[in-house]
Amino acid sequence: MDDIKEYKILRLNGQKNRGDTDIIVVEYPFTIFINDEEFVTLLCSPKSLKYLAIGFLHSEGVINKKEDIASISIDKYNGHAYVYTKDKGILARKLYGKRTITTGCGKGTIFYNVMDSFKSKSIEGNISVKKENIIKLVSIFNKKSELFANTGGVHSCALCQEDKIILFEEDIGRHNALDKILGRALLDDIDLKDKMILTSGRISSEILIKVAKRQIPVLISRSAPTSLAIDIARELNITLIGFARGKKMNIYSNFPSLIS
């Protein structure tokens, strides 16, 4: 399935108008089944769906490691993922009393207790980050998204090390783009403790928590963080950087980690 569609539109410009064709990003309902039980439907972009399913389930605590999964298959035509876990009772135990309405792109649900994040393990030995590397990464990142350039309708996310982008994903939802990165990293056994996440979207508490669960020490965004995201970052020793645009950026936590 393509991730874009073309539509005939009427384009207005002041007093002038003309017929035109516009390229629109596809919004795709994607339902995850766990052990033949319907679990959740995500609204996403129709690519990297296996990574999205795995990343989402890991972020929400349904699985702890890739070995928890017995098998996974994707029915792209119907928009379904079928995940079978080795522990058949895992779903009921993971969901009990763990539901929070999110500030996601559209009304979403996550399955953790937000205050548990303050009890998470603090990042140890936080890596040092060079300002010049961030400036370089943001420049590469901004040029990498052809889908955004064509449609203006997606978020981007990247896994980075020093001044290099290792993984890059796009999606209509910022949470989905991050989960695609995390799912691929989990399946490929990538050590995340010396890596950075770069995102185009707002950093809310649920984005920060997804990163914290994977012990990623640095989170950078072109956009703003929320107050709870800053509080959690400071509690867990995560370097949080927002408004990374051109040569400018705001550092909200763990200031000593940034090297001029």
C-alpha positions in Angstrom: 0.0 0.0 0.0 1.3 3.5 -0.9 1.8 6.0 1.8 0.4 8.9 -0.3 -2.7 9.6 -2.5 -3.4 12.2 -5.1 -6.6 14.3 -4.9 -8.1 16.9 -7.3 -8.5 20.1 -5.4 -9.4 23.8 -5.9 -6.5 26.0 -4.9 -7.2 29.6 -3.8 -4.7 32.4 -3.8 -6.2 35.8 -3.0 -8.8 36.5 -5.6 -7.5 33.8 -7.9 -8.4 30.1 -8.0 -7.4 27.1 -10.1 -7.9 23.4 -10.3 -4.8 21.4 -9.1 -3.6 18.1 -7.8 -2.4 17.7 -4.2 -0.4 14.9 -2.6 -2.0 13.7 0.6 -0.5 11.4 3.3 -2.4 8.2 3.8 -4.1 7.6 7.2 -4.3 3.8 7.9 -6.1 2.0 10.6 -3.9 -0.8 12.0 -5.3 -3.3 14.5 -3.0 -5.4 16.6 -4.3 -8.8 17.8 -2.5 -10.5 20.7 -3.1 -14.3 20.9 -6.2 -13.8 18.7 -7.7 -11.1 20.9 -8.1 -7.6 19.5 -5.9 -5.3 21.5 -5.7 -1.8 20.0 -6.2 0.0 16.7 -3.5 2.6 15.8 -4.0 5.3 13.1 -0.7 5.4 11.3 1.2 5.5 8.0 1.2 2.1 6.2 4.9 1.3 6.3 7.3 -0.4 8.8 4.2 -2.0 10.4 6.1 -4.9 12.0 8.4 -2.4 13.7 5.4 -0.4 14.8 3.6 -3.3 16.3 6.7 -4.6 18.2 7.7 -1.1 19.3 4.3 -0.2 20.5 3.9 -3.5 22.5 7.3 -3.0 24.1 6.7 0.7 24.9 3.4 -0.2 26.6 5.0 -3.0 28.6 3.1 -5.9 27.0 6.4 -7.5 26.1 9.8 -7.0 27.8 12.1 -8.5 25.1 11.8 -9.8 21.6 12.0 -13.4 22.9 8.5 -12.9 24.5 7.1 -13.1 21.0 6.4 -16.6 19.5 5.4 -15.2 16.1 4.1 -12.1 14.3 2.5 -11.7 10.9 1.2 -8.6 9.1 -1.9 -8.6 7.0 -1.3 -5.3 5.2 -4.4 -5.6 3.0 -6.8 -5.7 6.0 -4.6 -3.6 8.3 -4.0 -6.3 10.9 -1.0 -7.5 13.0 -1.3 -11.0 14.6 1.1 -11.3 17.5 1.4 -14.5 19.5 3.3 -14.5 22.8 4.9 -17.4 24.6 3.1 -16.4 27.7 -0.6 -16.6 26.8 -1.8 -14.8 30.0 0.4 -11.8 29.4 -2.3 -9.5 28.1 -4.7 -9.5 31.1 -1.9 -9.0 33.6 -0.3 -6.1 31.7 -3.5 -4.2 31.3 -4.9 -4.4 34.8 -5.3 -0.9 36.1 -2.9 0.6 33.6 -4.8 3.0 31.2 -4.0 6.6 30.6 -5.5 9.0 28.0 -2.7 10.6 26.0 -2.0 13.9 24.3 -1.2 12.1 21.1 -2.0 13.1 17.5 -5.6 12.3 17.9 -7.1 10.8 21.0 -5.0 7.9 22.1 -4.6 5.4 25.0 -1.5 4.1 26.6 -1.4 1.3 29.1 0.9 2.4 31.9 0.6 4.3 35.2 2.3 7.6 34.4 3.6 8.0 38.0 5.5 4.7 37.5 7.9 6.7 35.3 9.3 8.5 38.3 10.2 5.1 39.8 12.1 4.1 36.6 15.8 3.5 36.7 17.8 6.7 36.3 20.2 6.9 33.4 23.7 6.2 34.5 26.8 7.5 32.8 24.9 9.9 30.6 26.8 10.5 27.3 28.4 13.8 26.4 26.9 15.6 23.4 28.7 18.1 21.2 26.6 21.1 20.2 28.1 20.9 16.7 26.9 17.3 16.3 23.4 18.3 17.2 23.4 21.1 14.6 24.7 18.7 12.0 22.1 16.0 12.9 19.2 18.4 12.7 20.4 19.7 9.3 20.6 16.1 7.9 17.3 15.2 9.6 15.4 18.1 8.1 16.5 17.1 4.6 15.8 13.4 5.0 12.0 13.4 5.0 10.8 13.3 1.4 7.3 12.3 2.6 7.1 15.5 4.7 8.5 17.6 1.9 5.8 16.2 -0.4 2.8 16.3 1.9 3.6 18.4 5.1 1.6 15.7 6.9 4.0 13.5 8.9 6.3 13.4 11.8 9.9 12.1 11.6 12.0 10.3 14.1 15.7 9.2 14.0 18.0 7.1 16.1 21.4 8.8 16.2 24.9 8.2 17.4 27.3 11.2 17.6 26.8 12.9 14.2 25.2 10.0 12.3 21.6 8.9 11.8 21.4 5.1 12.2 17.6 4.6 11.8 14.9 6.9 10.3 11.2 6.6 10.3 8.1 8.7 9.4 4.5 8.5 10.4 1.4 10.6 10.7 1.8 10.2 14.5 4.9 11.2 16.4 4.3 8.3 18.9 4.1 5.9 16.0 7.3 7.2 14.4 9.2 6.7 17.7 7.7 3.2 18.2 8.8 2.2 14.7 12.4 3.2 15.6 12.2 1.4 19.0 10.7 -1.8 17.4 13.4 -2.0 14.8 16.1 -1.4 17.4 14.6 -4.2 19.6 14.5 -6.7 16.7 18.0 -5.8 15.5 19.5 -6.0 19.0 20.8 -2.4 18.9 22.3 -1.2 22.2 20.5 2.1 22.9 22.4 3.2 26.0 24.8 5.4 24.0 22.3 6.6 21.4 20.1 9.7 20.9 16.5 10.1 19.7 15.8 13.1 17.4 12.1 13.8 16.7 10.1 16.5 14.9 7.2 16.4 17.4 6.4 17.9 20.7 8.0 16.1 23.7 5.2 15.1 26.0 5.5 12.8 29.0 4.6 9.7 27.1 7.3 10.3 24.5 9.8 10.9 27.3 8.7 7.7 29.1 9.1 5.6 25.9 12.7 6.8 25.7 13.4 6.4 29.4 12.2 2.7 29.3 14.8 2.0 26.8 17.5 3.8 28.8 18.2 6.2 26.0 20.1 9.1 27.5 19.4 12.0 25.1 16.1 13.2 23.5 16.2 16.1 21.0 13.2 17.8 19.2 12.6 20.6 16.8 9.6 21.4 19.0 8.7 22.1 22.6 8.6 19.9 25.7 5.8 19.8 28.2 6.3 20.5 31.9 5.9 16.8 32.9 8.4 15.7 30.3 10.9 18.1 31.8 10.2 17.0 35.3 10.7 13.3 34.4 13.8 14.0 32.4 15.4 15.8 35.4 14.4 13.0 37.7 15.8 10.3 35.4 19.0 12.2 34.3 18.0 12.3 30.7 19.3 15.2 28.5 16.3 16.9 27.0 16.7 19.4 24.2 13.9 21.3 22.5 13.6 23.9 19.7 16.7 22.5 18.0 16.6 24.6 14.8 19.6 25.9 12.9 22.2 26.8 15.5 19.7 27.4 18.3 18.4 25.0 20.9 17.0 25.0 24.5 18.5 22.6 27.0 15.9 21.7 29.7 17.8 19.1 31.8 21.2 17.6 32.5 23.0 20.7 31.3 26.6 19.4 32.0 26.2 16.7 29.3 26.4 19.3 26.5 29.8 20.2 25.3 30.3 23.4 23.4 
